[in-house]
Amino acid sequence: MGTIHLYTNRKIQSVLFEAKKEVETILFPERYLNSLSGKERKELPGKILPLLKRYQKFMLSKRRINPRAGKTLYQGDQGRLVRVNLRIESEAWILLGVLSATHGVSRCFMVNYLLWLDDSGVGDSIDEALNVGCPPFHNSYSYIWHLDLLGKRIIRRIEFDPDPLFTDS
């Protein structure tokens, strides 16, 4: 009788912040790209990390964009979408992925949503309320996707530390 070897290490572990930037493809609405100057288009890759720093607390504290835990929303009704290759810091790409997954949307959707928030002036109203006197990011994040097959439920949840809502004083 043969032996079956089972792999028991159930996690993938990598270095979090690599010093290099990777080329990633983001879909943008054509009308948005056409509204940008050449200089603004070149600055797009560098805007993602500052947008995350500005809006991540707001996004973590608001109702999830997609209420269906088993589905991922992509851009819809945006008109023609244009693929743009951007050199993005690994830190920004990873944080964008966690934030997007928590809200049940694609990274492309989240980038465009953060740009829309910024263009709408939302950041000006939340800067003093959420971002004064605290670091731009939490120390750690855990994204949990819980599948309860017996109860027929899917739960997406994010935990972060420190959690300002549930800290011991």
N, C-alpha and C positions, 0 to 999 in steps of 0.2 A: 504494500500500500504506500502511495506517495505522500509526501508532506506538503501541506499548504502553508505558505508563509504570508501572514497578513501584515500589512503596513499599519502600524498603530500611531504614527505621528500624524495627527489630524490637522496640522496647521502649516501654513506657508509663512516663512519669516524672511524679511529682507531688510536692508538698511533703509531707513525712512527718508532721509534727506541726502540725496546724492548731489554732488556739486555740479552736475551737468543738466542741461535742458534737453528735453526730448521734443521731437516734432510730433504734434498732435493735430488732428483735423477737426475743425469746428464748423458747423453749418450756421450761416448768418442769413437773415432775410436780405434779399438783393436791395430792397429800398433803403435798408439801414446802411449797408456798405456804400451805396451811392451817395448817401448824405454825409459821409466822412471825407475829409481832405486826405491827400496822400500821406501827410504827416500823421494824421489821426489813425489811419489804417496801420502804419508802421508801429504805432504805440499800443495797438490792441493787445499783443502778448504781455506787455508789461502792466496792463491794467488789471489783469485777473487776480493776482495776489492782493493788491490794494483793495479791490472790490470785496474779496473774501474777508479781509481784515475789518473792513467797514461794516459789512452786513451779516457776518456769520452769527453773531449773537441775536440779531433781529430774526434771522431765518430759523434759528433753533427754537426761538420762543413763539413763533407763529404757527397757526394751524397748517398742517401739511398740504402742499399744493395738490397732490393726487390723493384722494381719500380711499382709493382702492389699493390695498397692500400687495395684491398679486399682479399688478400691471405697472408698466413704465410708460409715462407720457413722453411723447416726442413733440416737436414743434408742429402745430397744425394751423391751418388758415393764416399762414404768414406770407403767402405769395411764394414766389420762386425763391428757393434757398441756394446759396452759393457755398461751395466747400472752400475753406481757407486753411492752409497749413500754417500753424503757429509754433514757434519755439517757446515752450512753457516750462517753468521751473517745476521739478518733480514735486516739491512741497505743495505748490498751488494745485497741480493736477490731482494729487492724492486727496487733499482737503476738499476739492471740488467734487471728487467722486463720492466721498462720504456724505457730504451735504446733499448731493443729488440723489443718492440712493435712499437717504432718509426721507426725502420728499417724494420719492417715487417718480422722478423725472430723469431724463438723460442729462449728461454733462452739457451738451449743446443747449438744451432748454435752459439749464441753470445759468450758463454764461449770459445768454440773451436776457434772461429775467433780471439778473444782477445789473446788467447794462441799462435795462429799462428802469429799474429802481433808481439808479444813479441819475439818469437823464430826467426822471420825474421829480428829482429833488428830495426823495425820501430820506437820503442820507443826512441832509442838513437838519431834518427834524429829529432824527434819532441819535445823532452824534453826542449831544449833551446828555441825553437820557440813558443811553446804553454804553457808550464808549469812553466816558470820562473816568479816569482814575483806575482803569483796569487794563490788563494786557489784552492785545487784540485776539489772541487765541487761548483756548483752554489748555491745560497740561496734557490731557489725554482724552481720546474719543473711543467709544465702542459702538459699532453699528451692529445691531442684532436683528436678524431676520428669522423669526420663530415660526415654524410650520407645525401646527397641531393637527395631524392627520385624523385622529379619532374625533376631535371636536370640530373638524373642518373649518379651521380658522388660520389666517395668516396675520402675523403681527410684525411690523417694521418699527424699530425703536432705536433711538440714539441715547447713549449715556455719555456724560462728559464730566471731567473733574478739573477744577472745582465746579460744582453746580450751585450757582448763586441762589436758587430757589430752595434747596434742601441742604444747606450747610449748617453744621452745629456751631452755635455761637459760644 
